[in-house]
Amino acid sequence: WESILLQTHEYRGNPMIKHLALHQKKPMKQEHFDRWVKLFHENIDSKFSGERAVLAKTRAISIATMIRIKTIQADQA
């Protein structure tokens, strides 16, 4: 999140690989992503406000959407 919100470019991992591996062990469903976004937004709203808070919540939706799309694609491969 530091890299995403503050553009530090410090993170060198690949979160997609981790999520695909997790999905192989226990498939993630839409309700899992919906719950994560809801909890993320609640947490941000309880601690932060302003432009970066809005950006964090927007990016969380984008990330959840992309991970969900890629897990669906992995299931179809």
N, C-alpha and C positions, 0 to 999 in steps of 0.2 A: 504494500500500500504506500510505503514511502516513495518508491520509484514512480508509482502511478500518480500520486497527488503532488509530490514535490519535485518530480523529474530528476531524482538523484542518480538514476541508472546504476544503482548499487546491486540490485538483485540480479543474479545470474542463473537462477533455476528455471525449470519448466513446469509450471503448475498443471498444465494440461496432461502431462504424462502421469502425474500423481493422481489426478482425478479419473483418468481412464483406468488406471490400475485399481483404484477404489471401486469404480463402477463394475469392473470385472468380478470383484469379490462380492459385492452387494449392489445390484443395479439401483441407480438413482432415478427417481421418478420426478415428474413435474412438481408434485407437492413438496418434495425435499427442497427444490430450488426456490419455490414460493416461500417456504418457511424461512430459509436462510436469508432471503432478501428482506422479509418482514423483520426478522430479528436484527439484521444489520442496520436497517433504517431506524428501528427503535433505539438501538445503541447509539448511533450517530446523533439522533435527535435529542437524546438525553444528555449528551456531553458537548456537542458542538453546534455552531450555527454559522451562517455566512456562505460565501462562495465555495470554499473548499468542502464544506459539509454537503452542499448540493452536488458538487462534482463527485464526491465519494459515493453518494447514493446513486447518481446516474451511472457511474462506472460499475458499481455493484450489479445493477440491472444488466448492463452490457456483458459483463463477465459471466454472470449466471446464464444468460441467454446463449452465449457462445459455447460454454461448457456443455449445456444441455444439447445444443445442436450437434456438437462433436460426439457426444455419447450416443445420440440417436444414430448418427452416421456409422459409428463403430459397431453398433448392433446390427446394422444392415450390411456390413462388409462381410 
